[in-house]
């Protein structure tokens, strides 16, 4: 007889909150110092004003994860967002930027895992 996994539910909530915390921090960082993110955008030939929609997206996604609202599409969109924004950090001669590049892919993986688990039917 299989034992019920009693920690899975709380672990899933913790995963949502931890990933949400990262995007909430990104929201605050963009609000306090929009120039840093803006410089990355400008460096790739994009308008600096795109910092503001990114800030709103980060905030909305973080709140949705905390609330457990539409976790699958939110997590999938965050995975795509992380993959896309990783390209801003693809600067091989800068080890710090390369570490951020790799972290973005790891976060994308976490978001994909969150989406998979949230899509499973309740047992």
N, C-alpha and C positions, 0 to 999 in steps of 0.2 A: 504494500500500500504506500503510495507516495504521500509525503508530508507536504502540507501547504507551506508556501514560502511567505512568511509573515513580514519580512522586511522589504519585499518588492514594492509595495505601494508607497511606503515612506521614502524609499530610495528614489523612486520615480519623481515624487514631489521635490525631493532635494535636488535631483538633476535639473528639473525645470527651474528651480530657484537659483541654482548656481550659474546656469547658463544665462538666465535673466539678469543676474547681477553683473555679469560681464557686459551685457549690452546697456544696462542702466549706467554703468561706469563710463561707457563710451558716449552716452548721451551727455553726462555731466562734463566729460572732458571736452567734447565739441562745444558745449555751451560756454565753458570757462575760457577756452583757448581755441577758437575756431580757426585761427591762423595756421596752426600746426597741420590739421587735416586739410585745410585749404591749400597749403603748400604742396602736399602730396597730389592733390587734384590738379593744380596748375602744372606741376612737374610732368604730368601725363597728358597735358593739353586739354584739360577739362576746366570749366568755369568754377571758380572758388565758391560761388553761391550754392553749389550742390551739397555743401556742408549741411545746410539747413534741412533739406529733405532727408538726408541721412540721419540727422539728429532726431527728427520726428519718427522715422522708421525704427531706429534703435529704441526709442522710448516706447512706442506702440508695441513692438515685438516683446520687449521686456515685460510690459504690463500684461500682455496676453499670456505669456508663459506663466507668470505668477498666478494669474487667475485661472489657468488651465483652460483658456478659451481657444478653440480651434487650433489645438496643439499641432496636429499633423501639418496643415498648410503653413502655419507660422514657422515650425521647425524646418520644413523643407525650404521655405523662402530664406531662412537664416543660413542654411547650408549653402545655398546658391550665393547669397550675399558675401559670406566668408570666402568662398572660392573666388568670387570676382574681386573683392577688395584685397585679397592676398597679392594680386598682381601689382598693387601699389608698393608693396614691400619687397618685390623681387629685384633686389640690388645685391648681386653676388659679392661685390667687394666690401659690403658692409655687414659684418656678422650679426649685429643687432637687428637690422632689418630682415635678414634671412631667418633669424629666430622667430620674428613676428610672422613672416611668410609661412613657416612650418606650423606655428601655433594656429594660424587661421585655418589651415587644412585639418588640424586636429579638432578644432572647434566645429568645423563643418561635419566631421565624422561623428562627433557627439550629438550634433543636431539631427543627423540622419538616424542615429540609434534611438534618439528620443522620439522621432516621428514613427519609426517602426514599432516601438513599444506602445505608443499612444494609439496606433492603428489596430492593435490586437483586440479582438473581441473580449469583453469581460467574461471571466470564467465563473 
